[in-house]
Amino acid sequence: MNEPVAKEEVSQAEKFFKTACVPEPVQSVMQDNVGRSRQFYSKVATATGDGAKVLTELADTAWSNTKMLNDKIIQNATATAEAAFDAALAVTRAKSFSEAAKIQSEFVQQLTAKAVAQSEELFDLSSRSTQQMIETAQAAASKSLKR
């Protein structure tokens, strides 16, 4: 007994949805909301893409700076090792103990002076590298805020 009533109600509902139309003001609001949603999505997608580009640029800058600093450290270590071998060879050629001690003392003084100069140079390079990273990040943030 309930089954025929249910079938009739479903049939009437189907008729209603087939013939019903959405009023013009509702359609207008729906279209406006879809348009705004699309604009929002477009802005978010652009911001996400820009963010990815900024991260890539920062990573590239960081890698480049790290590579430069590592190359400089290796260059300094190589120069120090070469100087140590040259000093050791000079010590072996010394004619007396006092001459060998003098060569070794001069080497230590030169090594200390070079170490100080190299440390200052690495500090300067590191500072410039950090400043470059900060400037890159600030430029990206400024560009992002302008949008």
DOMI-111139 format. One record per residue (C-alpha): residue number from 1; x, y, z. Coordinates in Angstrom, 2 decimals, padded with zeros to 5 digits. Example, Ala and Ser with C-alpha at 12.3 -4.5 7.8 and 13.67 -1.06 7.14 Angstrom:
2
<1 <012.30 -004.50 007.80>>
<2 <013.67 -001.06 007.14>>
***
This chain:
147
<1 <000.00 000.00 000.00>>
<2 <002.87 002.39 000.72>>
<3 <004.74 001.32 -002.42>>
<4 <002.28 002.83 -004.92>>
<5 <002.18 006.07 -002.94>>
<6 <005.99 006.24 -002.89>>
<7 <006.15 005.57 -006.65>>
<8 <003.61 008.35 -007.28>>
<9 <005.61 010.81 -005.14>>
<10 <008.87 009.92 -006.94>>
<11 <007.09 010.35 -010.28>>
<12 <005.78 013.77 -009.27>>
<13 <009.24 014.81 -008.03>>
<14 <010.82 013.73 -011.34>>
<15 <008.22 015.77 -013.26>>
<16 <008.91 018.78 -011.08>>
<17 <012.70 018.64 -011.59>>
<18 <012.33 018.09 -015.34>>
<19 <010.06 021.08 -015.79>>
<20 <011.37 023.34 -013.01>>
<21 <013.62 026.19 -013.93>>
<22 <015.96 028.14 -011.75>>
<23 <014.80 031.73 -011.30>>
<24 <016.92 034.38 -013.03>>
<25 <018.17 036.04 -009.81>>
<26 <019.33 032.68 -008.44>>
<27 <021.11 031.87 -011.71>>
<28 <022.79 035.27 -011.62>>
<29 <024.02 034.75 -008.05>>
<30 <025.27 031.25 -008.88>>
<31 <027.13 032.48 -011.98>>
<32 <028.65 035.34 -010.00>>
<33 <029.84 032.92 -007.30>>
<34 <031.36 030.59 -009.87>>
<35 <033.16 033.55 -011.47>>
<36 <034.50 034.75 -008.12>>
<37 <035.60 031.23 -007.22>>
<38 <037.46 030.98 -010.52>>
<39 <039.18 034.33 -009.89>>
<40 <040.17 033.25 -006.40>>
<41 <041.53 029.96 -007.73>>
<42 <043.49 031.81 -010.41>>
<43 <045.07 034.13 -007.82>>
<44 <045.94 031.22 -005.52>>
<45 <047.41 029.23 -008.42>>
<46 <049.51 032.23 -009.50>>
<47 <050.69 032.85 -005.94>>
<48 <051.59 029.18 -005.54>>
<49 <053.55 029.22 -008.80>>
<50 <055.33 032.42 -007.77>>
<51 <056.14 030.90 -004.38>>
<52 <057.64 027.85 -006.05>>
<53 <059.76 030.10 -008.28>>
<54 <060.97 032.06 -005.24>>
<55 <061.90 028.88 -003.40>>
<56 <063.79 027.66 -006.46>>
<57 <065.61 030.99 -006.75>>
<58 <066.51 030.94 -003.06>>
<59 <067.71 027.33 -003.28>>
<60 <069.80 028.16 -006.38>>
<61 <071.33 031.17 -004.64>>
<62 <072.04 029.16 -001.49>>
<63 <073.64 026.35 -003.50>>
<64 <075.75 028.78 -005.54>>
<65 <076.97 030.52 -002.38>>
<66 <077.68 027.23 -000.61>>
<67 <079.64 025.98 -003.61>>
<68 <081.66 029.21 -003.75>>
<69 <082.52 028.99 -000.04>>
<70 <083.42 025.30 -000.29>>
<71 <085.64 025.97 -003.30>>
<72 <087.41 028.74 -001.38>>
<73 <087.94 026.46 001.64>>
<74 <089.41 023.75 -000.58>>
<75 <091.62 026.30 -002.33>>
<76 <092.88 027.56 001.05>>
<77 <093.49 024.04 002.36>>
<78 <095.41 023.12 -000.79>>
<79 <097.57 026.26 -000.54>>
<80 <098.26 025.52 003.13>>
<81 <099.25 021.91 002.38>>
<82 <101.55 023.04 -000.44>>
<83 <103.18 025.60 001.85>>
<84 <103.64 022.95 004.55>>
<85 <105.35 020.59 002.09>>
<86 <107.58 023.42 000.83>>
<87 <108.54 024.30 004.43>>
<88 <109.18 020.66 005.28>>
<89 <111.44 020.32 002.24>>
<90 <113.27 023.51 003.22>>
<91 <113.78 022.15 006.75>>
<92 <115.31 018.96 005.33>>
<93 <117.79 021.06 003.34>>
<94 <118.80 023.16 006.35>>
<95 <122.51 023.02 007.22>>
<96 <121.96 023.38 010.98>>
<97 <119.40 022.92 013.67>>
<98 <119.08 026.69 014.16>>
<99 <118.46 027.19 010.41>>
<100 <115.75 024.47 010.48>>
<101 <114.18 026.09 013.55>>
<102 <114.23 029.48 011.81>>
<103 <112.55 028.03 008.68>>
<104 <109.93 026.34 010.84>>
<105 <109.33 029.49 012.88>>
<106 <108.91 031.61 009.74>>
<107 <106.53 029.02 008.32>>
<108 <104.37 029.10 011.47>>
<109 <104.31 032.93 011.39>>
<110 <103.32 032.94 007.70>>
<111 <100.77 030.19 008.30>>
<112 <099.22 032.16 011.17>>
<113 <099.04 035.35 009.08>>
<114 <097.49 033.43 006.16>>
<115 <094.98 031.75 008.48>>
<116 <093.88 035.13 009.81>>
<117 <093.59 036.57 006.28>>
<118 <091.72 033.49 005.04>>
<119 <089.33 033.62 008.00>>
<120 <088.60 037.28 007.30>>
<121 <088.05 036.52 003.62>>
<122 <085.70 033.61 004.40>>
<123 <083.80 035.77 006.88>>
<124 <083.45 038.49 004.24>>
<125 <082.30 036.00 001.60>>
<126 <079.86 034.45 004.04>>
<127 <078.47 037.86 005.00>>
<128 <078.00 038.84 001.36>>
<129 <076.38 035.48 000.68>>
<130 <073.94 035.97 003.55>>
<131 <073.18 039.51 002.38>>
<132 <072.48 038.20 -001.12>>
<133 <070.04 035.65 000.29>>
<134 <068.28 038.34 002.32>>
<135 <068.03 040.63 -000.71>>
<136 <066.68 037.80 -002.85>>
<137 <064.03 036.99 -000.24>>
<138 <063.11 040.67 000.22>>
<139 <062.78 041.19 -003.54>>
<140 <060.54 038.15 -003.80>>
<141 <058.40 039.30 -000.86>>
<142 <058.11 042.81 -002.30>>
<143 <057.13 041.43 -005.69>>
<144 <054.56 039.15 -004.05>>
<145 <053.02 042.00 -002.05>>
<146 <052.62 044.17 -005.17>>
<147 <050.23 041.62 -006.64>>
***
